[in-house]
Amino acid sequence: MDPARSLADVQPTPYWLDDPGRPRPEAALAGEESCDLLVVGGGYSGLWTALLAKERDPGRDVVLLEGTETGWAASGRNGGFCAASLTHGAANGLARWPGEFDTLQELGDRNLDAIEAAVDRYALDCEFERTGEIDVATAAYQYDELCEAAEQARAHGLDVELLDRDRMRAEVDSPTFHGGLLDRRGVALVNPAKLVWGLKRAATAAGVRIYEHTPATAMVRHRAAMAVRTPYGRVLAHQVALGTNVFPSLVRRVRPYTVPVYDYALTTEPLSEAQLDAIGWRGRQGLGDSANQFHYFRLTADNRILWGGYDAIYPRGGRMRAEYDHRPETYLRLARHFFTCFPQLEGLRFSHAWGGAIDTCTRFSAFFGTAHGGRVAYAAGYTGLGVGATRFGAEVMLDLLLGASTERTGLEMVRRKPLPFPPEPFTTAGIGLTKWSLARADESEGRRNLWLRAMDRAGLGFDS
């Protein structure tokens, strides 16, 4: 079958957001508000911050502003992989923070456990499954790399299991699979939109006042407080937490630390029992292949396959535009790759196709800071791994606003920032050369060229 035919009926909208149970948006702010804590951003980062602030102090007056609707951006468009890792994987964490990696891993495990507990406590109907994840080798050299990664992980007490070709294909059957590395407890799968909507409901029930369709347009000092302007009014707040991530920060000096990178995904129609039998996947683990330009894939609650990744598109000049939310040439490429991976599913059609921007930083994991004399805190740069790590980032922002010395604020990861991206046109040129080099490495058994080795030494990079 021509893969293009599989896209004939595709709806250009995120599968997760195409839900009749989607909540109605709250009214926009009109006039002036005042509060103890203003949270800017209605995705995971902002909603966790608002909810945890009320858990710490139920009497704290908290307002949250969202520019469109809660969950509209990355929090409602991602693959739903909720990982314990705070460092974008063990290899990245060990390379950047070897001395505190074990602490970071423990904090990440506790953070994922806390998310699972919150799902129960607040009855968050988000299809939470603690399935684990398998890193899949689709070439022989990648299996050798997984063997090394397994040794390294076990040396740090991580619960992983190496799967050879036969055991991997017994878990999920594809002729492209050479083996895998199973992380049993470090990843949960969620319906990302239902998670964000559940957090909104829990925050509202806790007393957080949420205004949607209310972008924060400017922030200035106002006597002993901060004044944040909106189209129809303003908010005066003693403290502000910024969870805007990929969108331009209200603290201008933070902006060079992130760039938007667009990621794309497809979902299939629901699989029949015969189609499920043809691929196995009874453990329902999340999967991701091990190439530089990688795919991530998983089953949804109604047994569709979500298939995303590979292309990572940096928009011209780093400017975000709605037109970048869809890219038919990427959808066709993903469809071709899907049927290479699962030829036994020939004839299956895709139901939804969409894209969205990821806040990417040069160390691939979140960074933190304060501004305006400690009245403002921010966290950003999650680089595609924010479903779980944003809760940890919310705790860090609240610690920073408190001025507290905690286990979190003492981390080198929290105290130091990544290298900023250079000004244009150097960022466009550098990312273009890096993407080309990563593709070449995938074609040459992982061998990294001079450019990639130089980027590694400089602590810079680009991750698809």
Backbone hydrogen bonds, N-H to C=O, Kabsch-Sander energy under -0.5 kcal/mol:
donor,donor_aa,acceptor,acceptor_aa,energy
5,R,2,D,-1.9
6,S,2,D,-0.6
6,S,3,P,-1.0
7,L,4,A,-1.5
8,A,5,R,-1.6
10,V,7,L,-1.4
11,Q,351,S,-2.9
13,T,11,Q,-2.3
18,D,14,P,-1.0
18,D,15,Y,-0.7
19,D,17,L,-1.9
22,R,19,D,-2.0
31,G,232,Y,-2.3
33,E,234,R,-2.0
35,C,236,L,-2.0
36,D,61,D,-1.3
37,L,61,D,-2.4
38,L,239,Q,-2.6
39,V,37,L,-0.5
39,V,63,V,-3.0
40,V,241,A,-2.6
41,G,39,V,-0.6
41,G,65,L,-3.3
47,L,43,G,-2.7
48,W,44,Y,-2.9
49,T,45,S,-1.7
50,A,46,G,-2.5
51,L,47,L,-2.7
52,L,48,W,-2.9
53,A,49,T,-2.0
54,K,50,A,-1.6
55,E,51,L,-1.9
56,R,52,L,-2.5
57,D,53,A,-2.0
60,R,57,D,-2.3
62,V,60,R,-0.7
63,V,37,L,-2.3
64,L,209,R,-2.8
65,L,39,V,-2.5
66,E,211,Y,-2.4
71,G,42,G,-0.9
72,W,69,E,-2.3
76,G,73,A,-1.9
77,R,73,A,-0.5
77,R,74,A,-1.0
78,N,74,A,-1.1
82,C,80,G,-0.8
82,C,188,A,-3.4
83,A,81,F,-0.9
84,A,186,G,-3.2
93,G,89,G,-2.0
94,L,90,A,-3.0
95,A,91,A,-1.9
96,R,92,N,-1.7
97,W,93,G,-3.0
100,E,97,W,-0.9
101,F,97,W,-0.7
101,F,98,P,-0.5
104,L,100,E,-2.6
105,Q,101,F,-2.8
106,E,102,D,-2.2
107,L,103,T,-2.7
108,G,104,L,-2.3
109,D,105,Q,-2.5
110,R,106,E,-2.4
111,N,107,L,-2.1
112,L,108,G,-2.3
113,D,109,D,-2.3
114,A,110,R,-2.2
115,I,111,N,-2.0
116,E,112,L,-2.3
117,A,113,D,-2.4
118,A,114,A,-2.3
119,V,115,I,-2.2
120,D,116,E,-1.5
121,R,117,A,-3.1
122,Y,118,A,-2.7
123,A,120,D,-0.7
124,L,119,V,-2.1
125,D,123,A,-0.9
126,C,124,L,-2.1
129,E,189,L,-2.6
131,T,129,E,-1.9
132,G,187,V,-2.4
133,E,183,D,-2.1
134,I,286,G,-2.7
135,D,181,L,-2.4
136,V,134,I,-0.6
136,V,288,G,-2.8
137,A,179,G,-2.4
138,T,136,V,-0.5
143,Y,139,A,-1.3
144,D,140,A,-1.6
145,E,141,Y,-1.8
146,L,142,Q,-2.1
147,C,143,Y,-2.1
148,E,144,D,-1.7
149,A,145,E,-2.4
150,A,146,L,-2.5
151,E,147,C,-1.8
152,Q,148,E,-2.2
153,A,149,A,-2.7
154,R,150,A,-2.5
155,A,151,E,-1.9
156,H,152,Q,-0.7
156,H,153,A,-1.1
157,G,154,R,-1.9
158,L,153,A,-2.4
160,V,158,L,-1.3
161,E,182,L,-2.1
163,L,180,G,-3.4
168,M,164,D,-2.9
169,R,165,R,-2.6
170,A,166,D,-1.4
171,E,167,R,-1.2
171,E,168,M,-0.7
172,V,168,M,-2.6
173,D,279,I,-2.6
174,S,172,V,-0.7
177,F,174,S,-1.5
178,H,137,A,-3.4
179,G,137,A,-0.8
180,G,163,L,-2.5
181,L,135,D,-2.2
182,L,161,E,-3.1
183,D,133,E,-3.1
183,D,181,L,-0.5
184,R,159,D,-1.2
184,R,182,L,-0.7
188,A,82,C,-2.6
189,L,129,E,-3.2
190,V,80,G,-2.3
191,N,126,C,-3.3
195,L,191,N,-2.0
196,V,192,P,-2.0
197,W,193,A,-2.6
198,G,194,K,-2.2
199,L,195,L,-2.3
200,K,196,V,-2.1
201,R,197,W,-2.2
202,A,198,G,-2.5
203,A,199,L,-2.7
204,T,200,K,-2.5
205,A,201,R,-2.4
206,A,202,A,-1.5
207,G,204,T,-1.4
208,V,203,A,-2.5
209,R,62,V,-2.2
210,I,208,V,-0.7
211,Y,64,L,-2.6
212,E,27,A,-1.0
213,H,68,T,-2.3
214,T,66,E,-3.1
217,T,215,P,-0.7
217,T,229,R,-2.5
218,A,229,R,-0.9
220,V,227,A,-2.4
222,H,225,A,-2.9
225,A,222,H,-2.5
226,M,237,A,-2.9
227,A,220,V,-3.2
228,V,226,M,-0.5
228,V,235,V,-2.6
229,R,218,A,-2.4
229,R,227,A,-0.6
230,T,233,G,-2.8
233,G,230,T,-0.9
234,R,31,G,-1.7
235,V,228,V,-2.3
236,L,33,E,-2.6
237,A,226,M,-2.7
237,A,235,V,-0.6
238,H,35,C,-1.5
239,Q,36,D,-1.6
240,V,375,R,-2.5
241,A,38,L,-2.7
242,L,377,A,-2.8
243,G,40,V,-2.9
243,G,241,A,-0.7
245,N,379,A,-0.5
247,F,244,T,-2.3
252,R,250,L,-0.8
254,V,251,V,-2.1
255,R,251,V,-0.5
255,R,252,R,-1.3
257,Y,254,V,-2.0
258,T,255,R,-1.5
259,V,360,T,-2.0
261,V,358,I,-1.8
262,Y,313,I,-3.3
263,D,356,G,-2.6
265,A,354,W,-2.5
266,L,307,W,-2.3
267,T,352,H,-2.1
268,T,305,I,-1.7
269,E,349,R,-2.5
271,L,303,N,-2.9
276,L,272,S,-2.4
277,D,273,E,-2.5
278,A,274,A,-1.5
279,I,275,Q,-0.8
279,I,276,L,-0.9
280,G,276,L,-2.0
281,W,171,E,-2.6
281,W,279,I,-0.7
284,R,281,W,-1.0
286,G,132,G,-2.2
287,L,297,F,-2.8
288,G,134,I,-1.9
289,D,295,H,-2.1
290,S,136,V,-1.8
294,F,292,N,-1.1
296,Y,308,G,-2.3
297,F,287,L,-2.8
298,R,306,L,-1.6
300,T,304,R,-2.1
303,N,300,T,-1.9
306,L,298,R,-2.8
306,L,304,R,-0.6
307,W,266,L,-2.9
307,W,305,I,-0.5
308,G,296,Y,-2.8
309,G,264,Y,-2.3
310,Y,294,F,-3.3
311,D,309,G,-1.8
313,I,262,Y,-2.3
314,Y,312,A,-0.6
318,G,315,P,-2.8
319,R,316,R,-1.3
324,Y,321,R,-1.5
325,D,322,A,-1.9
326,H,323,E,-1.0
330,T,327,R,-1.1
331,Y,327,R,-2.0
332,L,328,P,-2.4
333,R,329,E,-1.8
334,L,330,T,-2.9
335,A,331,Y,-2.3
336,R,332,L,-2.3
337,H,333,R,-2.4
338,F,334,L,-2.4
339,F,335,A,-1.9
340,T,336,R,-1.3
341,C,337,H,-2.1
342,F,338,F,-2.8
345,L,342,F,-2.0
346,E,343,P,-1.5
348,L,345,L,-2.3
350,F,6,S,-2.9
351,S,267,T,-2.7
352,H,267,T,-1.4
353,A,11,Q,-2.2
354,W,265,A,-2.1
355,G,325,D,-1.0
356,G,263,D,-1.8
358,I,261,V,-2.7
360,T,259,V,-2.7
360,T,358,I,-1.0
362,T,419,L,-0.5
364,F,361,C,-1.3
367,F,380,A,-2.7
369,G,378,Y,-1.6
371,A,376,V,-2.1
375,R,371,A,-0.5
375,R,372,H,-1.4
376,V,371,A,-2.1
377,A,240,V,-2.4
378,Y,369,G,-2.3
379,A,242,L,-1.3
380,A,367,F,-1.9
383,T,359,D,-2.5
385,L,382,Y,-1.4
389,A,385,L,-1.0
390,T,386,G,-1.7
391,R,388,G,-1.3
392,F,388,G,-0.7
393,G,389,A,-2.5
394,A,390,T,-2.1
395,E,391,R,-1.9
396,V,392,F,-2.2
397,M,393,G,-2.5
398,L,394,A,-2.2
399,D,395,E,-2.3
400,L,396,V,-2.8
401,L,397,M,-2.3
402,L,398,L,-1.7
403,G,399,D,-0.9
403,G,400,L,-0.5
404,A,399,D,-2.0
406,T,404,A,-0.8
410,G,406,T,-1.6
411,L,408,R,-1.6
415,R,411,L,-2.5
416,R,412,E,-2.4
421,F,256,P,-2.9
426,F,423,P,-1.3
427,T,423,P,-0.7
429,A,425,P,-2.2
430,G,426,F,-2.8
431,I,427,T,-2.8
432,G,428,T,-2.2
433,L,429,A,-2.4
434,T,430,G,-2.3
435,K,431,I,-2.8
436,W,432,G,-2.1
437,S,433,L,-2.2
438,L,434,T,-2.5
439,A,435,K,-2.2
440,R,436,W,-2.1
441,A,437,S,-2.3
442,D,438,L,-2.0
443,E,439,A,-1.3
444,S,440,R,-0.8
444,S,441,A,-0.8
445,E,442,D,-0.6
446,G,441,A,-2.8
447,R,444,S,-1.6
453,R,449,N,-2.3
454,A,450,L,-2.2
455,M,451,W,-2.4
456,D,452,L,-2.5
457,R,453,R,-2.1
458,A,454,A,-1.8
459,G,455,M,-0.8
459,G,456,D,-0.9
460,L,455,M,-2.1
464,S,292,N,-0.5
